[in-house]
Amino acid sequence: MATVKLTRPGLKALLKGAKDAPPAKPTIWFDEETPGFGVRVFPTGSASFVLEYRPRDGGRDAAKKRIKIGAVGEMTLEVARQAAIDMKAAIRLAKPGEGADPAEERTAVRRAETLEELIQAYLDRHVKVKRKATTLTLYEGYLRKHIAPRQDKKDPTSPLLPGSLGGKKAIAVTPGAVDKLHQKIGEDHTRTANAVVTLIAAAYTWGAKKRVAGLTPAHTNPAAGIDRYKENKRQRALEPDEWASLGETLTLAETVGLPRAPSESKHAPKVNLMIDKHAVACIRLLALTGCRLREILHLEWAHVDFDNARLNLPDSKTGEKVVLLSAQALAILRGLQPTNYRFVIAGETAGQENERPRADLHRPWARIIAHAGLGARGVKGDKDYRPPLRIHDLRHANAGNAVAIGSNLVIVGKLLGHKDLRTTQKYANPVDEAVSTAANANAADIEAKMAGKRGVAT
């Protein structure tokens, strides 16, 4: 294996010489300037740019690997050299398992012959490494439910349903087939339909970046040109009477209980249904802090700083986050003590060695909004239709209430933990006291409304 200075004239001369006197076997000439980068010439006269490297995970003891960058003639020397430099940088800076071996990644994608296999490779190689676990779970749900559903939903090894798009060869999937799936899902769930198409498009884009010849047609993505459904914002405000109704229902739920539905009363005991105090406390905290549901469900006592009235969340949707607490929110947290539980909102495994956070609030929330009269109103599609209150709407309602009582948007952004680097840098020093004041005022007003009082609490 010779080492030469690869330049345009030098490459041209090298290829001419190989054409006049073809090598007996594939031969590589490595570049003097970029270690590992070279051009491989075959006895047939064809040539390709290559990179020889050691996988990052293996260290100096790992055997060298070689990967084809592209064919000579299909890309210029300069483009190929830059691709080699970028690839070497990615290998050097990668964390274990994250792009540390481009040849292994390319092999994994090449094996993904069907659309299901392509998307699964994308999830395993990209999403699992670079996105949150909740995102991976969501995408896996799209794949299993919509793209590659099984005949037996509980058995991942059972055959795909006939006609499933996931079973088609990835290279043979057409825009028409993706559009058909999009419309089918969109009959009931337009947002999900858009999300599924976005997932398919992302998988093809990722596959193309791996330069996988034969897996996807060059420069095509069957999901790229699909027109998405228009998505209306789902923010749902709360009127003063609705705040009052919610507050009254929460009080009833944890004291005397909620009446059972007529369908339950026939065989159920003739007593009201109590909602456990942790579920009610979670809902109150969501309303008073504007936190996301998982931020409260996954909240650990170790994250609660009573002395400084704040939550120190190590991992929220936007990363590490501090939530300044109002006096009202602190009172709720203190009401849940003392406890030897790991999580503030106790779940089924509370107190056990392998304690896990509570999964959701589906059942208590459904009963609470039904009793509070916060379900759907009117006929969907009519101008007077009002959708049911979702638990995430409490976050938007908290922000809307803060604006209504005079908080500016910068303060509201801090209340909700929105991360804007420029805003954070500009207002970092004086903003905490203002946010704390706003949190107390906003929580006091919400608490007053939930108690049935109109206007800002004083």
Secondary structure as UniProt FT lines:
FT   STRAND          2..4
FT   HELIX           8..20
FT   STRAND          27..31
FT   TURN            35..36
FT   STRAND          37..41
FT   TURN            43..44
FT   STRAND          47..53
FT   HELIX           56..61
FT   STRAND          65..72
FT   TURN            73..74
FT   HELIX           77..93
FT   TURN            96..97
FT   HELIX           102..110
FT   HELIX           115..122
FT   HELIX           123..127
FT   HELIX           128..130
FT   HELIX           133..142
FT   HELIX           143..147
FT   TURN            153..154
FT   TURN            156..157
FT   TURN            162..163
FT   HELIX           165..167
FT   HELIX           170..172
FT   HELIX           175..186
FT   TURN            187..188
FT   HELIX           190..209
FT   TURN            210..211
FT   TURN            213..215
FT   TURN            218..219
FT   TURN            222..225
FT   HELIX           240..255
FT   HELIX           262..265
FT   TURN            266..267
FT   HELIX           277..289
FT   HELIX           293..297
FT   HELIX           301..303
FT   STRAND          304..305
FT   TURN            306..309
FT   STRAND          310..316
FT   TURN            317..318
FT   STRAND          319..324
FT   HELIX           327..335
FT   TURN            348..351
FT   TURN            353..354
FT   HELIX           362..372
FT   TURN            380..381
FT   TURN            383..384
FT   TURN            391..392
FT   HELIX           393..404
FT   TURN            405..406
FT   HELIX           409..416
FT   HELIX           421..427
FT   TURN            428..430
FT   HELIX           431..450
FT   TURN            451..452
//
